[in-house]
Structure formats: structure tokens, C-alpha cells
């Protein structure tokens, strides 16, 4: 016997499902909840009201932020009592941090999501207003550490799409203890001399994807911390900044490793580093393995390819021991362009645990239109295809 559905006209079915889906999607406009788009009125309570209402809904919810500038203080969006696994925050305006950096400077995070599932942040701009705090730090005065602009902690199945983050006090985006986070079409911007303004920092997370993004900061464009696995970075333009870095690792004796990371089709322009692995010279049971750097372009980069197991910024309070982090199975494939220094390839590996399984394939780096040089300590591996400089690994 045919089902009733098979006899219903197509137009009726389309209309029914169309309006059913509309009815199932709930929208909240933050202006209706008290937010003011003047950049001066504190709208924090309106955002928290919207979050509470969204969490109480049994249907997918979109929180709409219309055009305008909305002043937002430190805000935590918790998922512990949230029963809604489908909340979208659509931003058509700009969220601005308090002009006085002390208001959020010691809070750790400006906008924080914790233990959420299925949250998406779409579009818009986050303005951290970090300029005055950077000046304070650069002057050597006693200043707050600064707040990360947008942080996700212990969350699952999250999405950030088309978001711009400018002038963060500290890190722009933090993904910590998360599973399946996707960041697409990001635009991250801070001056090259702004301190600790990492673009995207990932740690203790698995299944993180970063795609089609432009990142320019005063620190790492992307930094990958302990406990990160199954990470994919593709089509990222980095500069200014310190490149894409795994690390720093090995500060703790008991520390989870980093594994299965791919960095593909990225361009580095005028950066301090290209692709870097950095570990402290002290005992640790950490590791780095199964890493692929593929299809990369270097444009006037100081250290296009670098493993630094004696990492110590500014040579201040250095451990001066031997790194216990074991580095293995890293492939550099189809990397070309120009180095700003004579040594374009540097492997400074642990004396106790030399780097092994390092592969160079079709690497061509120049310095002043001539083949660049390499510097290699405690490293073993192989090379294939055209490899310049090739003073380290042989066919």
C-alpha cells in the first residue's frame, strides 16, 4: 500500500516543509533585549539574556547582532546548563571591548565559551582595543596580562566563519580542550610589534580545521600547543607575524604530544618564521610526530624552515638543559620562495633525542637570488627531488 506522502502534491510538500523549518528556527535580536549600537552603552547583559533564552529553547536558535558597534565587557557563555545543541550567533556589526584595558585586562578572556556544543559564530568584527595595553607593556610598566579576544574551552562541534578580529589585547582566538572545531574565512589583524597577539592558538584539542584565512599579528599566526592532534590548516596567508608554530613544547615534564598535523597551501610574507617547531631545552616526555608541511610559499621570510629545540625568547632565563621532546616523521614537501637570511633551513635538535624521520622533498629556497644555506645539528632523515639548500639530508 502506497504511503499518504506519495499522493501529496509536490507544491504542498515543499510549502509544508519550508514553513515547518521556518517555524522551528527561533531568532533573537539583541537590540530587542536592550543592546545599543552606539559603542558606548554596555550591552553585556543583553548578550547574556539572549544566550539564556537560546539555551532554554528546544529549537535551533539564531542570535542576531545588527549593524552597529556594541560595547561588551567580559562575558562567559556557559554550556553546562544549556540544552540547545544548535545556537548560531550571527554578527553584522562590531563588538568592541572597553576602552580602559584594565576592565578586562586581568579576566583572562574577553568573550568566552565553555562546555558548549554546536555553537556557530558567523561574520562580524571583534575589536579588542589593545593598542594602549601594548604601549603599556612595551614601556616596561606594570600592566595587566591582557585578555584573549575569543576563547572556546572544552567544547564540541563548533564553527567560526567569516569573523574578523582586530587589535586583540593578547591572543585573538583560543581553542582549548575542544573536539571538531572549524574556523573558516578568518581575518585576524594586529601590528607586527604588538606583543603576544597570536592569531589562533590551539591546545589539547582534536579535529581542528583552519581554512581560507588571512592572519597578520605580532606573534605566531597559528600556534599549536601540547595535546593537539588531527589538525588541518589550509590556504592561510600569514604576515606579519612569527609564522605557523608547533610549540613551544616541553616546559612541563609530563606533557601530551602533538601529532597528525597538516599545513598545506600557505603563504608567508615578511614573517620571522615560516613553519617552526620549538621546544624548551629541559626534560620532558612530550613528542612531535606525523607532521606534513606541503605546498608552501615563502616571501622574504627570516627562517623559512626551522626546528629549534633550544627555544628561549630574548635569551632570558633560559633552561640551558637538553630537550626531552622527541621529534620524528616530519615531511617538508614542495616549499619554495625567498629567505631574508642566508640560512633558510635550520634544524637545531636535541642532543639526547635527535630528530629522525625528517623528509625534504622538492624544497627550493633562495637568499638574494642565490641558493640559501642550511644549518643542521642532531638530525637524521632523507631528501628527494630538487632540494636547495641541501647540506643536511641526502638521498
HELIX and SHEET records of a PDB file:
HELIX    1   1 UNK A    4  UNK A    7  1                                   4    
HELIX    2   2 UNK A   10  UNK A   24  1                                  15    
HELIX    3   3 UNK A   30  UNK A   33  5                                   4    
HELIX    4   4 UNK A   44  UNK A   56  1                                  13    
HELIX    5   5 UNK A  131  UNK A  138  1                                   8    
HELIX    6   6 UNK A  313  UNK A  315  5                                   3    
SHEET    1   A13 UNK A  26  UNK A  29  0                                        
SHEET    2   A13 UNK A  61  UNK A  65  1                                        
SHEET    3   A13 UNK A  87  UNK A  91  1                                        
SHEET    4   A13 UNK A 119  UNK A 122  1                                        
SHEET    5   A13 UNK A 156  UNK A 161  1                                        
SHEET    6   A13 UNK A 179  UNK A 184  1                                        
SHEET    7   A13 UNK A 206  UNK A 216  1                                        
SHEET    8   A13 UNK A 187  UNK A 189  1                                        
SHEET    9   A13 UNK A 164  UNK A 166  1                                        
SHEET   10   A13 UNK A 125  UNK A 127  1                                        
SHEET   11   A13 UNK A  94  UNK A  96  1                                        
SHEET   12   A13 UNK A  69  UNK A  71  1                                        
SHEET   13   A13 UNK A  38  UNK A  42  1                                        
SHEET    1   B13 UNK A  26  UNK A  29  0                                        
SHEET    2   B13 UNK A  61  UNK A  65  1                                        
SHEET    3   B13 UNK A  87  UNK A  91  1                                        
SHEET    4   B13 UNK A 119  UNK A 122  1                                        
SHEET    5   B13 UNK A 156  UNK A 161  1                                        
SHEET    6   B13 UNK A 179  UNK A 184  1                                        
SHEET    7   B13 UNK A 206  UNK A 216  1                                        
SHEET    8   B13 UNK A 229  UNK A 238  1                                        
SHEET    9   B13 UNK A 258  UNK A 269  1                                        
SHEET   10   B13 UNK A 287  UNK A 301  1                                        
SHEET   11   B13 UNK A 326  UNK A 339  1                                        
SHEET   12   B13 UNK A 355  UNK A 367  1                                        
SHEET   13   B13 UNK A 370  UNK A 371 -1                                        
SHEET    1   C13 UNK A  26  UNK A  29  0                                        
SHEET    2   C13 UNK A  61  UNK A  65  1                                        
SHEET    3   C13 UNK A  87  UNK A  91  1                                        
SHEET    4   C13 UNK A 119  UNK A 122  1                                        
SHEET    5   C13 UNK A 156  UNK A 161  1                                        
SHEET    6   C13 UNK A 179  UNK A 184  1                                        
SHEET    7   C13 UNK A 206  UNK A 216  1                                        
SHEET    8   C13 UNK A 229  UNK A 238  1                                        
SHEET    9   C13 UNK A 258  UNK A 269  1                                        
SHEET   10   C13 UNK A 287  UNK A 301  1                                        
SHEET   11   C13 UNK A 326  UNK A 339  1                                        
SHEET   12   C13 UNK A 355  UNK A 367  1                                        
SHEET   13   C13 UNK A 379  UNK A 388  1                                        
SHEET    1   D11 UNK A  75  UNK A  78  0                                        
SHEET    2   D11 UNK A 109  UNK A 114  1                                        
SHEET    3   D11 UNK A 148  UNK A 153  1                                        
SHEET    4   D11 UNK A 173  UNK A 176  1                                        
SHEET    5   D11 UNK A 200  UNK A 203  1                                        
SHEET    6   D11 UNK A 222  UNK A 224  1                                        
SHEET    7   D11 UNK A 244  UNK A 249  1                                        
SHEET    8   D11 UNK A 273  UNK A 279  1                                        
SHEET    9   D11 UNK A 303  UNK A 308  1                                        
SHEET   10   D11 UNK A 343  UNK A 348  1                                        
SHEET   11   D11 UNK A 373  UNK A 377  1                                        
END                                                                             
